[in-house]
Structures are given as structure tokens and as C-alpha cells.
């Protein structure tokens, strides 16, 4: 798969995830958490925004680790909260596809740019 297709699909998926979590935490979730706490929950997802938008392979690689934290949250929500089952299922599927896509994009684009560890002579 060419890196351009992965780049655009990962970027669209990232924006979908950002929109989904923003909608859920700020509008649809009727929990006891404050607006400030919900915004703090979204903050780690915003850290790699610039690098993802620019297509930096290194950013895609480390952003996958951030997405793993959100995956843990979505799996916990899927298991413990029957009311949010469909939201958690969609979030989990989106996160799994993004983690996979980010990893493949970082690898393919890194090879195109000849980045990575160099073997000593």
C-alpha cells in the first residue's frame, strides 16, 4: 500500500477519533466529571496533531503509544459500562485500526525517506 493512501486514511481516522471523543466527553456523556477534566482527557490526543498533519513518520510511531492509553480506556468502558457499549465498540475498532495504520505508515514512509537505524560498517 502506498504511503500516500495510508497518510490520508490515518489522518482522517485520527480526526474521526478526535471528533468522536470530543463529542462523547463534552456533549453525550452524563457523568459527574467537569468540563476541565474532560478537556484534560483529550490533551494527550492533541500532542501529536502537528506531526500527524504534516506526515512525520516519527510522530506516527510515538503517537501509537498514546493511542494505546485510549485503547485501554475504551476496552475498560466496553467491559464495565453496558450503557456505552456501542460507543466503546466503535472507539475500540477505530483505535485498533489507527494503531495498525500508524505503525504501517511510520514503517513505509520511514523506508521511503531512508530513516532508521544505520548499520555500522
HUWO-V689885 format. One record per pair of residues at least 24 apart in sequence whose ideal C-beta (glycine too) atoms are under 6 Angstrom apart, sorted by the first residue. I is the first residue (numbers start at 1). J is the second residue. Records with the same first field share a line. If there is no record, write none. Layout:
I=J  J
This chain:
3=108  109  112
6=104  105
7=55
10=101  102  105
13=98
14=52
17=94
24=87
57=106  109  110
60=102  105  106
61=106
63=102
64=99  102  103
67=95  98  99
70=95
71=95
